[in-house]
Amino acid sequence: MTKGFKGFPGGGNMQALLQQAQKMQKDMQKAQGEAEAFEVEGSAGGGAVTCKINGKYECLAVAIKPEAADPSDIEMLQDLVKAATNDALAKVKSNFDEKLSKVTGGVTAPGGLF
């Protein structure tokens, strides 16, 4: 008769696995908090348009220099705003991926989280 659970094949034990999972969860929560507090600015048109985004993927501010606002070419201004926003979003995602990678040792979910 066995006297309780001795562990997994290969030498690991359930308690150590649970402790490791709890530590990883705590580390993930910390990394997520740091990532959400992160703020970044994207730009387009040589800084004519800037967009500030936080780690929660919220747009905090958009700044447009007067010379970028040509009333006869609104499409260009729209493209610059879109490009600045996408630049900032890419920086937020890169920061999030970097923090997540530190916690998971480089292992990420298929398709990414965002």
C-alpha beads as a LAMMPS data file, in Angstrom:
LAMMPS data file: protein, C-alpha beads

114 atoms
113 bonds

1 atom types
1 bond types

-500.0 500.0 xlo xhi
-500.0 500.0 ylo yhi
-500.0 500.0 zlo zhi

Masses

1 110.0

Atoms # bond

1 1 1 0.000 0.000 0.000
2 1 1 1.316 3.457 -0.875
3 1 1 1.717 6.132 1.765
4 1 1 0.493 9.125 -0.198
5 1 1 1.543 10.800 -3.374
6 1 1 5.295 10.548 -3.913
7 1 1 5.539 12.837 -6.931
8 1 1 5.514 12.951 -10.670
9 1 1 7.695 10.756 -12.840
10 1 1 10.987 12.499 -13.334
11 1 1 11.423 13.592 -9.718
12 1 1 9.111 16.623 -9.430
13 1 1 6.537 16.864 -6.678
14 1 1 3.086 18.410 -6.531
15 1 1 3.897 20.992 -3.843
16 1 1 6.898 22.340 -5.749
17 1 1 4.830 22.523 -8.916
18 1 1 2.057 24.429 -7.130
19 1 1 4.570 26.843 -5.577
20 1 1 6.118 27.439 -8.981
21 1 1 2.673 28.087 -10.507
22 1 1 1.789 30.520 -7.701
23 1 1 5.084 32.379 -8.144
24 1 1 4.538 32.576 -11.888
25 1 1 1.004 33.927 -11.358
26 1 1 2.315 36.577 -8.948
27 1 1 5.094 37.507 -11.387
28 1 1 2.555 37.722 -14.234
29 1 1 0.329 40.053 -12.201
30 1 1 3.316 42.258 -11.393
31 1 1 4.421 42.343 -15.029
32 1 1 0.886 43.147 -16.162
33 1 1 0.663 46.015 -13.670
34 1 1 3.982 47.409 -14.881
35 1 1 2.905 47.040 -18.504
36 1 1 -0.405 48.814 -17.863
37 1 1 1.373 51.727 -16.142
38 1 1 3.655 52.131 -19.162
39 1 1 3.092 55.194 -21.353
40 1 1 4.579 55.714 -24.782
41 1 1 4.403 58.273 -27.552
42 1 1 4.195 57.397 -31.216
43 1 1 4.837 59.888 -33.973
44 1 1 4.470 60.377 -37.709
45 1 1 5.458 62.988 -40.236
46 1 1 8.710 63.774 -38.447
47 1 1 6.833 64.586 -35.249
48 1 1 4.068 66.595 -36.938
49 1 1 1.555 64.269 -35.298
50 1 1 2.098 62.483 -31.982
51 1 1 -0.098 60.081 -30.078
52 1 1 0.357 59.078 -26.432
53 1 1 -0.945 55.630 -25.416
54 1 1 -0.786 53.774 -22.105
55 1 1 -0.302 50.085 -21.399
56 1 1 -4.057 49.565 -21.239
57 1 1 -4.186 50.514 -24.927
58 1 1 -5.957 53.797 -24.106
59 1 1 -5.206 56.916 -26.129
60 1 1 -4.181 59.618 -23.671
61 1 1 -3.398 62.466 -26.071
62 1 1 -3.038 63.403 -29.709
63 1 1 -1.000 66.442 -30.727
64 1 1 -1.031 67.932 -34.204
65 1 1 1.367 70.677 -35.235
66 1 1 -0.356 73.469 -37.185
67 1 1 1.697 72.829 -40.318
68 1 1 0.276 69.297 -40.502
69 1 1 -3.291 70.593 -40.682
70 1 1 -3.648 71.521 -44.354
71 1 1 -7.402 71.987 -44.930
72 1 1 -6.971 70.996 -48.581
73 1 1 -5.371 67.655 -47.635
74 1 1 -7.346 66.209 -44.732
75 1 1 -6.570 62.657 -45.935
76 1 1 -2.865 63.189 -45.260
77 1 1 -3.633 64.391 -41.730
78 1 1 -5.841 61.362 -41.140
79 1 1 -3.033 59.088 -42.361
80 1 1 -0.554 60.802 -40.035
81 1 1 -2.863 60.371 -37.021
82 1 1 -3.352 56.704 -37.896
83 1 1 0.396 56.165 -38.361
84 1 1 1.270 57.885 -35.062
85 1 1 -1.350 55.813 -33.240
86 1 1 -0.117 52.568 -34.763
87 1 1 3.472 53.505 -33.897
88 1 1 2.512 54.028 -30.247
89 1 1 0.446 50.814 -30.130
90 1 1 3.374 48.815 -31.520
91 1 1 5.611 50.226 -28.769
92 1 1 3.074 49.307 -26.073
93 1 1 2.784 45.768 -27.436
94 1 1 6.557 45.418 -27.615
95 1 1 6.864 46.515 -23.967
96 1 1 4.124 44.101 -22.900
97 1 1 5.724 41.212 -24.826
98 1 1 9.104 41.976 -23.254
99 1 1 7.693 41.948 -19.710
100 1 1 5.683 38.777 -20.372
101 1 1 8.729 37.071 -21.866
102 1 1 10.729 37.754 -18.684
103 1 1 8.067 35.986 -16.617
104 1 1 7.475 33.053 -18.956
105 1 1 11.053 32.530 -20.029
106 1 1 10.199 33.366 -23.624
107 1 1 7.168 31.077 -23.916
108 1 1 4.132 32.914 -25.262
109 1 1 0.550 31.941 -26.009
110 1 1 -0.145 30.912 -29.608
111 1 1 -1.167 33.953 -31.611
112 1 1 -0.165 36.299 -28.793
113 1 1 -2.424 37.861 -26.212
114 1 1 -3.248 40.974 -28.208

Bonds

1 1 1 2
2 1 2 3
3 1 3 4
4 1 4 5
5 1 5 6
6 1 6 7
7 1 7 8
8 1 8 9
9 1 9 10
10 1 10 11
11 1 11 12
12 1 12 13
13 1 13 14
14 1 14 15
15 1 15 16
16 1 16 17
17 1 17 18
18 1 18 19
19 1 19 20
20 1 20 21
21 1 21 22
22 1 22 23
23 1 23 24
24 1 24 25
25 1 25 26
26 1 26 27
27 1 27 28
28 1 28 29
29 1 29 30
30 1 30 31
31 1 31 32
32 1 32 33
33 1 33 34
34 1 34 35
35 1 35 36
36 1 36 37
37 1 37 38
38 1 38 39
39 1 39 40
40 1 40 41
41 1 41 42
42 1 42 43
43 1 43 44
44 1 44 45
45 1 45 46
46 1 46 47
47 1 47 48
48 1 48 49
49 1 49 50
50 1 50 51
51 1 51 52
52 1 52 53
53 1 53 54
54 1 54 55
55 1 55 56
56 1 56 57
57 1 57 58
58 1 58 59
59 1 59 60
60 1 60 61
61 1 61 62
62 1 62 63
63 1 63 64
64 1 64 65
65 1 65 66
66 1 66 67
67 1 67 68
68 1 68 69
69 1 69 70
70 1 70 71
71 1 71 72
72 1 72 73
73 1 73 74
74 1 74 75
75 1 75 76
76 1 76 77
77 1 77 78
78 1 78 79
79 1 79 80
80 1 80 81
81 1 81 82
82 1 82 83
83 1 83 84
84 1 84 85
85 1 85 86
86 1 86 87
87 1 87 88
88 1 88 89
89 1 89 90
90 1 90 91
91 1 91 92
92 1 92 93
93 1 93 94
94 1 94 95
95 1 95 96
96 1 96 97
97 1 97 98
98 1 98 99
99 1 99 100
100 1 100 101
101 1 101 102
102 1 102 103
103 1 103 104
104 1 104 105
105 1 105 106
106 1 106 107
107 1 107 108
108 1 108 109
109 1 109 110
110 1 110 111
111 1 111 112
112 1 112 113
113 1 113 114
